Amino acid sequence: MKTCKRASAFFRSLCRFSLLHRSMSWSPRQIRCWKGPESSDSLSDCPRVLITGGLGQLGIGLAQMLRQQYGRENVILSDIKKPPAEVLDMGPFVYADVLDYKNLRELVVNNGITWLVHYSAMLSAVGETNVQLSRAINITGLHNVLDLALDNSMRLFVPSTIGAFGPSSPRDPAPDLCIQRPRTIYGVSKVHAELMGEYLHHKYGLDFRCLRYPGVISAYTHPGGGTTDYAVQIFHDALSTGHHECYLHPKTRLPMMHISDCHRATVEFMQAPECQLYLRTYNIAAISFTPEEVVEEIRKHLPHLRVTYKPDPIRQNIADSWPMRFDDSNARRDWGWEPAFGLPELVTDMLSHHRNRRASVDLGVS
Ligand SMILES: NC(=O)c1ccc[n+]([C@@H]2O[C@H](COP(=O)([O-])OP(=O)(O)OC[C@H]3O[C@@H](n4cnc5c(N)ncnc54)[C@H](O)[C@@H]3O)[C@@H](O)[C@H]2O)c1
């Protein structure tokens, strides 16, 4: 712990030194680093968190987990969509477009934000249908939050993905450091995010943290247009119509993770002391399965589930270029990452959530 504090004090003095050398002229958008008394270290006991793109598949659950630890008012969800009433009841929500730098800055300053979780994005499959918009949200939006995080000494979390790898990457397993030549605008923008964040960390001391999430499986929210969405949709279909048409080949293996593992990994990683982080971008893994394998597991509970396969060329192409498994040994070693859900636990949990939800609104189960 002492080493950690000493390293962090040394680091802060380096940052101040570099600030002096760059402070001859600056504008609010110019990159700078000021780790003053309110640095993220000293505030790590009770951060003030802003989540961008928070109304998608992942944001609401993460906000709930953070609120349990840091208090309802200390975690602000934001998005460009109108939130449902139950989300408003859970805690603070504000409108924030990541393309509007001035508005974002106002939010950060007025609310004393110390941790920024940057979730807004256009995911892999939808990104390919509108490359320009995807580039704007995923790259211009990222630049805005990077500038803001530096200007305001925030700890910045940006998720990356299995989509940050490409056909020339090692696929089974993909390690943290290897060739990354993705072939989607989504993947390209995520590699850009990883590299920009790490560059600003090494050059100016930005406390940038990035996890490469596998496909995330959640019972509470609908998927946002990714290539792993079938693994969420299949549970809805299994209990409603009893039939799922899968857009991937039955043997397409991809890394996946239960949403509560994903949220816990994010919170634990954000809480990890800086001195434990030998990398700034880590793979995290939990399970890796094919459509065929998840169907077999679901059939243990619902033997009549019928699945047909109609591979969609866009999504199949994307999936075939992604890792089949993630090597997450660095995350396990450096900050103690360990998943809780294997495939049987994930299937049992998803089915029980969907059953309860359907029962609560008087819908039958096929
Ligand atoms: N869900 C997964 O399986 C998965 C896997 C790997 C990585 N990730 C990453 O995690 C993050 C969250 O993923 P998700 O599944 O919740 O995504 P999602 O697509 O469900 O949600 C993204 C949100 O961003 C919002 N958004 C779009 N444009 C915006 C703008 N201009 N300003 C502000 N918000 C805007 C959307 O309204 C949406 O609510 C993303 O960065 C994604 O790349 C997700």
The ligand as an ORCA input file, in Angstrom:
! r2SCAN-3c Opt
* xyz 0 1
  N     -23.524     -5.474    -24.963
  C     -22.442     -6.177    -25.275
  O     -22.492     -7.393    -25.470
  C     -21.104     -5.466    -25.360
  C     -19.955     -6.236    -25.614
  C     -18.723     -5.601    -25.713
  C     -18.642     -4.228    -25.499
  N     -19.765     -3.507    -25.248
  C     -19.640     -2.062    -25.075
  O     -20.322     -1.647    -23.904
  C     -20.922     -0.366    -24.109
  C     -22.393     -0.440    -23.783
  O     -22.966     -1.440    -24.607
  P     -24.545     -1.630    -24.715
  O     -24.759     -3.044    -25.108
  O     -25.222     -1.092    -23.506
  O     -24.870     -0.720    -25.998
  P     -26.310     -0.289    -26.535
  O     -26.220     -0.176    -28.011
  O     -27.361     -1.148    -25.949
  O     -26.459      1.187    -25.915
  C     -25.721      2.271    -26.390
  C     -26.428      3.532    -25.937
  O     -25.721      4.651    -26.504
  C     -26.689      5.646    -26.750
  N     -26.204      6.624    -27.708
  C     -26.183      6.546    -29.057
  N     -25.728      7.692    -29.575
  C     -25.445      8.512    -28.546
  C     -24.948      9.830    -28.444
  N     -24.661     10.564    -29.531
  N     -24.768     10.366    -27.216
  C     -25.070      9.634    -26.108
  N     -25.556      8.384    -26.138
  C     -25.746      7.834    -27.353
  C     -27.896      4.883    -27.283
  O     -29.073      5.668    -27.150
  C     -27.879      3.638    -26.427
  O     -28.754      3.747    -25.317
  C     -20.629      0.000    -25.570
  O     -19.533      0.876    -25.612
  C     -20.280     -1.305    -26.220
  O     -19.364     -1.123    -27.275
  C     -20.998     -4.105    -25.170
*
